[in-house]
């Protein structure tokens, strides 16, 4: 069963715009993580937010977590062509679940 | 920097063969994971291990087994490969309740 779902499945924006991706999950969690995957490569960790945190920043990335709604969002500000990739949320509770991913295309 | 290495980037095997995929991490992480990634399905957890000789089933363990004899090494075994096991296989490691570090993946084709 898929415990994490990203929305939208695909997103296409112009360079310089902001990109927002959402993740919903079903179980209780210890933390939620966001990863990026460039085509054909392994995943790279972006941000980890713990269940008692509500917001976290890292450079151009901002992650929010709402445990009452069981949802998280990833905001990439001032996007660049190099941000083109697939983005996955992952939840860590009793087990580990990844979402199906959002494919982001940033058009130069 | 954490390094997770996988034994092969590309592998082609025949139906019925026994297949070993090896993963090694160099950061003394307790946890190690094996996922498979298929288009439209995201990453699905096959097995994970939180200590030497310990293993837990993930979402899709059928047709797979694992071995963790040393802390740094986690092996995925396909006892009798089938065509529906053609996939990208990703290994990862982590400390407990921390982010996972992934290897580059092994693209396995079973013909």
Contacts between the chains, C-beta under 8 A, distances in Angstrom:
chain1	res1	chain2	res2	distance
A	1	B	59	7.3
A	2	B	42	7.2
A	4	B	42	7.9
A	30	B	97	5.4
A	31	B	97	6.3
A	33	B	99	5.6
A	33	B	100	7.3
A	35	B	100	7.9
A	35	B	102	7.9
A	40	B	105	7.8
A	41	B	104	6.5
A	41	B	105	7.2
A	42	B	4	7.8
A	42	B	90	6.1
A	42	B	102	3.8
A	42	B	103	5.6
A	42	B	104	4.8
A	42	B	105	5.3
A	43	B	43	7.7
A	43	B	90	7.0
A	43	B	92	7.6
A	43	B	100	7.7
A	43	B	102	4.5
A	44	B	102	7.3
A	45	B	99	4.1
A	45	B	100	6.6
A	45	B	101	6.9
A	48	B	98	6.9
A	48	B	99	4.9
A	88	B	42	6.6
A	88	B	43	6.8
A	90	B	43	7.9
A	90	B	100	7.4
A	92	B	97	6.6
A	95	B	45	6.8
A	95	B	48	7.9
A	95	B	56	7.7
A	95	B	58	6.8
A	95	B	59	8.0
A	96	B	33	6.7
A	96	B	45	5.6
A	96	B	48	6.7
A	96	B	58	7.5
A	96	B	100	7.8
A	97	B	45	7.2
A	97	B	59	7.8
A	98	B	35	7.3
A	98	B	42	5.1
A	98	B	43	3.9
A	98	B	44	7.5
A	98	B	45	7.7
A	99	B	42	5.7
A	100	B	40	6.8
A	100	B	41	6.6
A	100	B	42	3.8
A	101	B	42	5.4
